[in-house]
Amino acid sequence: MKEGNPYINQSVRLEPTGSGGLDGLVFAVKDVFAITGHAASAGNPDWLDTHKAAEATAPAIEKLLANGAAMEGVTITDELMYSINGENAHYGTPVNPAAPGRIPGGSSSGSASAVASCLADFALGTDTGGSVRVPSALCGLYGIRPTHGMVDTTGLIPLAPSFDTIGWMARDAATLQKVGEALLGPRSLPSNKPFQSMVLGVDLWELCEPETQSVLTDFLESWPPAFRIANKKRNIIVAEEGLTAWMDTFRHIQAIEAWEQHGDWISAAKPSFGPGIAERFQWASALSRTECDGFFAKRQAIAERMNELLADDALLVVPTVPGAAPLRGLGGEAVEQNRSRTLQLSCPAGLAGLPQVTVPVTGPGGLPVGLSFIAGRGQDLRLLHWLNSQLIKTV
């Protein structure tokens, strides 16, 4: 496979089955979705060798086809979706056309690369701990992690089911909204009611590199007052006990569920994993659900805290990533620190199961970063409409 290619299989194609808001658009899908007659690799050759072809296509894909879109190609993913860098030791690292020589972000790396390379109009990915939001931000795209449970995950290879969502990414907010209308249908709240305030999480903003924080602040302040919700903003601490505690809660629950999903297969197949993946599963194998009851209780408290912050029709405004994409092939402490900060930025929406949209912003050195908006549960389409009808006018 050519290094930099976002596709693992570009010959897997499906024609539209109907007509609708996606007529004429082409999309790609992450290699974790069921497609009739195709065996998904989940980013690992040993998984591919030990799993059969799907007998049915995932409902999310079928909805897109029924709305007029054509599917062209299956994209590279990090192994078993258990990374946020986008570097796959087996299938290569997809190019980041918005930041050459840098990682695309993961685990939906190929999906972001395909859209940013203009090889697809939009792409499906999955987001458990940031796997759509992070590559969208690092590749200069719009992306969404929807409310947990809003999009049917049937036919999806799981990582941690209580966090797993199907997300999507596009080069413009209008396409992001159209895909949302196809996938979400009438289940979101009415889209014409305005949000009342913005909450800026001070502790989340402090995770940003100073130059990135400055760029994002200037970007937000550049909007006319009407687009800033009449300038009603509140600066607060989101996680009073510290975001590292929130991240640890996410990491433990994710690891427990990941081992429950894949531990038997790993023990039996003894797959070859790339750097970082084997270590994460090894750690996960030593965790006990009963011994980690406190983390599950903590998640409930975090969800209540997030609901409290958004109760008055507010949006939580946060950086999507701490800074521009790191260079490819790096390792060591700096990479781990960046991963930790990224997970801390991503975990609030994941722990509470809330929708989060990331908007592309040109960061320091002309490299892309992202600004995110988190809304209350079920307000996905409302958020997408707001972005498309108001924010896009200033981008």
Secondary structure, DSSP 8 states (H G I E B T S, - for coil): --TB--EEEEEEEE--SS-STTTT-EEEEETTB-BBTB---TT-HHHHHTS--BSS--HHHHHHHHTT-EEEEEE---GGG--SS--BTTTB-B--TTSTTB---SSSHHHHHHHHTTS-SEEEEEESSSTTHHHHHHTT-EEEE--TTSS--TTB--S-TTT-EEEEEESSHHHHHHHHHHHHGGGS--SSS---EEEEEHHHHTTS-HHHHHHHHHHHHTS-TTTTTTT-EEEE-S-TT-HHHHHHHHHHHHHHHHHHHHHHHHHHH-----TTHHHHHHHHHT--TGGGHHHHHHHHHHHHHHHHHTTTTEEEEEESSSSS--BTT--SHHHHHHHHHHHHHHHHHHHHT--EEEEEEE-GGG-EEEEEEE--TT-HHHHHHHHHHTGGGT-
